[in-house]
Amino acid sequence: MATMRLRHSKIHCVLDVARYTGGRSGRIELVGETGQLMGDFDHGYAMIIRGRRATPLDLAPPVQTVVSALKAFVQALQHDEEPPISAVDGYHAVEIAEACYESASAKEPVEIEADDDDTPEDWDEC
């Protein structure tokens, strides 16, 4: 389980990915000031919660994400397009995963240092 707080936001995130004897879970929850998003990407559900009201969200059919990402990357290379997942996004995903491993090993929180140019204005570019 990983809990994260976004540096320039009041949003908190809980990510719980596990494999059990007979199954798996991939729960994610984002909590903000006016509501929360909650779901499980392995079980294929998501909802938005405001107050005591939970509204299910329509989701696209599940896909093999690694295969889809690699196909999209190859297509972007072949057609000289921007890939749907940028190198910066990939870097940050690995950085978060490594911080989770480090935190689990050390049994204490790990902070990911911000780049000098990592500002809210840059978020749309990452």
N, C-alpha and C positions, 0 to 999 in steps of 0.2 A: 504494500500500500504506500502510495506517495501522497503527500499533501503539499500544495504549492500556493504561494501568494504571489500574484503578479505585481511586479515592482511599481508600476505607475498606475495602479488601479486598486480598488477595494475588493476585487474579485478573488475568491478563494477557490481552489480546485482540489478535489480528491480523486485519485485514480487508483483503482484496485483491480489488478489483473492477477488471476490465479488459475491454476489447474488442480482439480481435485481428482480423486479416484475415478469418478464416473463422468466428469464434465469440466467445464471451464466457466469463468466469468470475466467480464471486461467492463466493470462498472466505472462510470465517470460522473462526477457531479461538479457543477460550477455554481457558486453562490455569489450573488451580487446584492446590491442595496434594495432592489425592487422585486427580486424573484430569484429563481434558480432553474437550471437545466439539469436534468438527470436522465441517465439511460444506461444501457448495457450493450456495447457493440457486438458482443458475442451472442447474446440472446435476441438482439434486434429490436429493442424498444427505446423510446425516448419520450420525455414529457417536459413541459414547462410548468413550473409551479409558481403561482402568485397567491400569497396569503394561504388559504386552505384549499384553493382550487388547483387541481392537477389536470392539465389538458394534454392528451396524447398527441405526439407529432407524427406526421406521415414520413416514413423513411423509404429510401430507394431500396430495391432488393439487395441482399448481401452479395459481395463480390470478394474474390481473393485479392486482398489489397496489395500484396507484394507484386503479384503478377500484373495487376492493373497499373501500378506505379511504374514498373519496368517497361511495360508496353507504351505507356504515355511518354516516358523518357526517350525511348528509341524513336517514336514518332516525331517528337520535338527535334531530335538530332537530324533525322532524315529530311525534315521539312524546314529546317533552319528557324524553328520557333522557340519561344521561351517554354521551358518545361513547367508543368503545373505545380511541381514542388521544386522550389529554387534550391540552389546549393546552400544558401543562408538558412532556409528552413530545415534542410537536412542536417546541417551543422548544429543548429539549436536542438533538434530532436536527439541527436547523439549526446550532446552536452547534458541535456536533462536526464537521459538514461544513465550516463556515467555518474552524475551526481546522486541518483537514486542508489546505484550500487555502492558508491562511496559512503553514503549515509547509512545504508543497511549494515555495511561492514564496521563502520565506526560507532554505530548506534547513537548517532547524534545528527542534528540538522546540518545540511551543507548549503551554503549560499553560492549561487552562480553569479560571478562578477559580471557587471554590465560593461559592454564595450563603451569607449569614450563617446562614440557617436550613436549610442543606443538611446534614442529619445522617442517619446510618443509619436512625433511627426514621422519617424522612420518606420513605424510599425507596418504601414501598408506596403512597404518595400520589402519586408522580410518574408 
